[in-house]
Amino acid sequence: MPLFDRSADLLRRGPGAVRRTPWAASAYVTAVQSGAYALRPLPEPDREAVLRAHSTNVDNLRAGRWHTLLTSAFLVDRPIDPAYGAILLGILGSAETVWGPRRTAAVFAFGHLGASLLVYGGLRAADPAEETRSAVDVGASYGLNAVVGAAAISLPNRTARAVAAAAVLALAVPPLVRKGRTFTDAGHLAALLLGLGAGHGGAFTRG
């Protein structure tokens, strides 16, 4: 069942229809924030070395350090800003309330892993400079974009789906054409498209 369709159904049926508190989203945001505060006391070079070692950059993946596809989603370069933390928890928590923790995690992971691998493939083909090959690339943004895309395309009304999909794409495309764009801008768009596909097909979000 689409995200917003099921949300409306839950509201009609009352508070008892909500299956569970979004514990997984809360635990994830807490883990990310705790990791950021744990790294903060380290000297800048040491903190950067830890982040670089757990990044999904070209050097790590080419060397077979595939664990970074997981660890990169749990690290950020600095503690999460309260506004962004509220957005992250709000979007993931809302999705979890409707889809459940497993489906929400599946969409998040699909976007994070898929976008990371697509960016890796593109960068390897482009043979970038050493600075880009070893860049710090961590955080929740790829997975978050996938969940946003899946939620947008899950709207029950066809017109609303089209408008929502166009709106999120309109936000993701401009960074790719601006001066100073980076490979993460392409990753955000890739994750959003993966989320749109996941939500449209319903394999991850329909129960």
C-alpha positions as CSV (number, residue, x, y, z in Angstrom):
1,M,0.0,0.0,0.0
2,P,1.4,3.4,-0.9
3,L,2.8,5.5,2.0
4,F,0.3,8.4,2.0
5,D,-2.6,6.1,1.2
6,R,-1.9,4.0,4.2
7,S,-1.2,7.1,6.3
8,A,-4.7,8.3,5.5
9,D,-6.2,4.9,6.3
10,L,-4.4,4.9,9.7
11,L,-5.8,8.3,10.5
12,R,-9.3,7.3,9.7
13,R,-9.0,4.2,11.9
14,G,-7.6,6.1,14.9
15,P,-4.4,5.9,17.0
16,G,-4.8,2.2,17.7
17,A,-4.2,1.4,14.0
18,V,-0.6,2.7,14.1
19,R,1.4,-0.4,14.3
20,R,4.4,0.8,16.2
21,T,6.6,3.6,17.4
22,P,9.3,4.3,14.8
23,W,12.0,2.9,17.0
24,A,14.4,2.0,14.2
25,A,14.5,5.5,12.8
26,S,15.2,6.9,16.3
27,A,17.9,4.3,17.0
28,Y,19.6,5.1,13.6
29,V,19.6,8.9,14.2
30,T,20.9,8.3,17.7
31,A,23.6,6.0,16.5
32,V,24.8,8.5,13.8
33,Q,24.7,11.4,16.3
34,S,26.5,9.4,19.0
35,G,29.3,8.5,16.5
36,A,29.7,12.1,15.5
37,Y,30.2,13.2,19.1
38,A,32.5,10.3,19.8
39,L,34.8,11.4,16.9
40,R,34.6,15.1,17.8
41,P,37.3,15.1,20.5
42,L,39.9,13.6,18.0
43,P,42.4,15.9,16.4
44,E,41.2,17.0,12.9
45,P,43.7,14.8,11.0
46,D,42.7,11.7,13.0
47,R,39.0,12.3,12.7
48,E,39.4,12.8,8.9
49,A,41.4,9.6,8.7
50,V,38.6,7.6,10.4
51,L,36.0,9.1,8.1
52,R,38.1,8.5,5.0
53,A,38.7,4.8,6.1
54,H,34.9,4.3,6.2
55,S,34.0,6.2,3.1
56,T,32.6,4.7,-0.1
57,N,35.3,6.4,-2.1
58,V,37.0,4.9,-5.2
59,D,40.2,3.9,-3.3
60,N,38.3,1.9,-0.6
61,L,35.9,0.1,-3.0
62,R,38.6,-0.6,-5.5
63,A,40.7,-2.2,-2.8
64,G,37.8,-4.4,-1.8
65,R,36.8,-2.6,1.4
66,W,33.1,-3.3,0.8
67,H,32.3,-2.9,4.5
68,T,32.4,0.8,3.9
69,L,29.0,0.5,2.0
70,L,27.6,-0.2,5.5
71,T,29.7,1.9,7.8
72,S,29.5,5.0,5.7
73,A,25.8,5.3,6.4
74,F,26.5,5.5,10.2
75,L,29.1,8.3,10.1
76,V,29.0,12.0,9.6
77,D,31.8,14.5,9.6
78,R,30.3,16.6,12.4
79,P,27.3,16.3,14.8
80,I,24.0,16.6,13.0
81,D,22.4,20.0,13.0
82,P,19.1,20.0,15.0
83,A,17.1,21.1,12.0
84,Y,18.5,18.4,9.7
85,G,18.2,15.9,12.5
86,A,14.5,16.7,12.9
87,I,14.0,16.3,9.1
88,L,15.9,13.0,9.0
89,L,14.0,11.6,12.0
90,G,10.7,13.0,10.7
91,I,11.0,11.5,7.2
92,L,12.4,8.1,8.3
93,G,10.1,7.9,11.3
94,S,7.0,8.7,9.2
95,A,8.0,6.0,6.6
96,E,8.6,3.5,9.4
97,T,5.3,4.1,11.0
98,V,3.5,3.3,7.7
99,W,5.8,0.8,6.0
100,G,7.4,-0.8,9.1
101,P,11.1,-0.9,10.0
102,R,12.1,-3.6,7.5
103,R,10.6,-2.0,4.4
104,T,11.8,1.4,5.4
105,A,15.3,0.0,6.0
106,A,15.1,-1.8,2.7
107,V,14.3,1.4,0.8
108,F,17.1,3.3,2.7
109,A,19.6,0.6,2.0
110,F,18.6,0.3,-1.6
111,G,19.2,4.0,-2.1
112,H,22.4,4.2,-0.1
113,L,24.0,1.1,-1.6
114,G,22.7,1.7,-5.1
115,A,23.8,5.3,-5.3
116,S,27.2,4.6,-3.8
117,L,27.9,1.9,-6.3
118,L,26.7,4.0,-9.2
119,V,28.9,6.9,-8.1
120,Y,31.8,4.5,-7.7
121,G,31.3,3.1,-11.2
122,G,31.0,6.6,-12.7
123,L,34.1,7.8,-11.0
124,R,36.2,4.8,-11.9
125,A,35.2,5.3,-15.6
126,A,36.2,9.0,-15.3
127,D,39.5,8.3,-13.7
128,P,39.4,11.3,-11.3
129,A,42.1,13.0,-9.4
130,E,43.6,11.5,-6.3
131,E,41.7,13.9,-4.1
132,T,38.4,12.7,-5.4
133,R,39.4,9.0,-5.4
134,S,40.1,9.2,-1.6
135,A,37.4,11.8,-0.7
136,V,35.3,11.6,2.4
137,D,31.9,10.3,1.5
138,V,29.8,9.4,4.5
139,G,26.3,10.2,5.8
140,A,22.6,9.5,5.5
141,S,21.8,11.6,2.5
142,Y,21.7,8.9,-0.1
143,G,19.3,6.7,1.9
144,L,17.2,9.7,2.9
145,N,16.8,10.7,-0.7
146,A,15.7,7.3,-1.6
147,V,13.0,7.3,1.1
148,V,11.8,10.7,-0.1
149,G,11.5,9.5,-3.6
150,A,9.6,6.4,-2.6
151,A,7.2,8.4,-0.5
152,A,6.6,10.9,-3.3
153,I,5.7,8.3,-5.8
154,S,3.5,6.5,-3.3
155,L,0.9,9.2,-3.2
156,P,-2.5,7.8,-3.9
157,N,-3.6,10.4,-6.5
158,R,-1.9,10.2,-9.9
159,T,-1.7,14.0,-10.3
160,A,-0.3,14.3,-6.8
161,R,2.3,11.7,-7.6
162,A,3.4,13.5,-10.7
163,V,3.6,16.8,-8.9
164,A,5.5,15.4,-6.0
165,A,8.0,13.5,-8.2
166,A,8.6,16.6,-10.3
167,A,9.1,18.7,-7.2
168,V,11.7,16.4,-5.6
169,L,13.5,16.1,-9.0
170,A,13.5,19.9,-9.4
171,L,15.3,20.1,-6.1
172,A,17.9,17.4,-7.0
173,V,18.8,18.4,-10.6
174,P,20.0,22.0,-10.1
175,P,23.0,21.2,-8.0
176,L,24.3,19.1,-10.9
177,V,24.5,22.1,-13.2
178,R,25.8,24.6,-10.7
179,K,29.4,25.7,-10.5
180,G,31.3,23.8,-7.9
181,R,29.2,20.6,-8.2
182,T,30.6,17.4,-6.7
183,F,30.1,13.7,-7.3
184,T,27.8,13.6,-4.2
185,D,25.3,15.8,-6.1
186,A,25.1,13.0,-8.7
187,G,24.7,10.5,-5.9
188,H,21.8,12.4,-4.4
189,L,20.0,12.4,-7.8
190,A,20.8,8.7,-8.3
191,A,19.4,7.8,-4.9
192,L,16.2,9.8,-5.5
193,L,15.7,8.0,-8.8
194,L,16.2,4.7,-7.1
195,G,13.7,5.6,-4.5
196,L,11.2,6.7,-7.2
197,G,11.6,3.3,-8.8
198,A,11.3,1.4,-5.5
199,G,8.1,3.2,-4.6
200,H,6.6,2.9,-8.1
201,G,7.3,-0.8,-8.3
202,G,6.1,-1.3,-4.8
203,A,8.5,-4.2,-4.1
204,F,9.8,-2.4,-1.0
205,T,6.8,-0.4,0.2
206,R,3.7,-2.4,-0.4
207,G,2.5,-4.8,2.2
